[in-house]
Amino acid sequence: MFQSFIVIDDFYQNPDEVRGVALEKCTFNEAGRGIYPGRNSKEFVMPPNADQMFSQILREPVVGRRDIAHGKMRIALKGDERIAKVHVDDGCSWAGIVYLTRDEDIPAGSGEQGAGTQFFRHKATGSDRAPLTDREAQEKFGVPTAVEALKKVIGKDGRDMSKWDHVLTLPMKYNRCVLFRPWFWHTSGIEFGDRIENGRLVQLLFFKPPQGAKVQTVPVAGR
């Protein structure tokens, strides 16, 4: 048995307070043409003993990865540009999002038109995730290493949505936490809103195993 997705509603006991921190106390980086749409907060916003809490939820030891924005808030507005679309979160054992947009501001839509977190199957290989070992890369992707498979699939097809079939969207709902294995091909849903108060506001979560733990992670392909 292998756990791939966890959805927790009513995640924070004080979601309005957490949202208020993002709206009133966080400073967001300047908008620009980034890899992903929108901009991150400069601040990390995490409850005390967060690693212990998430380790209990995930039933395996994890450490938050601040080197790739774990705990930061992210706001994306309609019209924000993105370079990357379908991707994986390399070096991670789990990833996640806490949705902090009010329900009344979330646009209607489902599938690829939804505002949640979207998952895909790669048409050419029939895969719904990245290879985790070199052997798997050789057998399923026809390349020597898992890193080369990542570069081949994401580098060639990651920005071309015609190369992918939509499989699943984890819908956006206020104060919902979605946790998933980061090796699944995925991307964020649509951007919306014209200001931080009504835009796509989320909290980012990225986890790795503690040093020495034998837990699977996505191979690191580099940027």
Secondary structure, DSSP 8 states (H G I E B T S, - for coil): ----EEEESS--SSHHHHHHHHHHT--B----S-SSSSEEEEEE---TTHHHHHHHHHTS--EE-GGGTTTEEEEE-TT---S--SB--TT-SEEEEEE-S-GGGS----GGGSSSEEEEEETTTTBSB--SSHHHIIIIISSSSHHHHHHHHHHHHTT-GGGEEEEEEE---TT-EEEE-TTB-EEE-----SSTTTSEEEEEEEEE--TT-----------
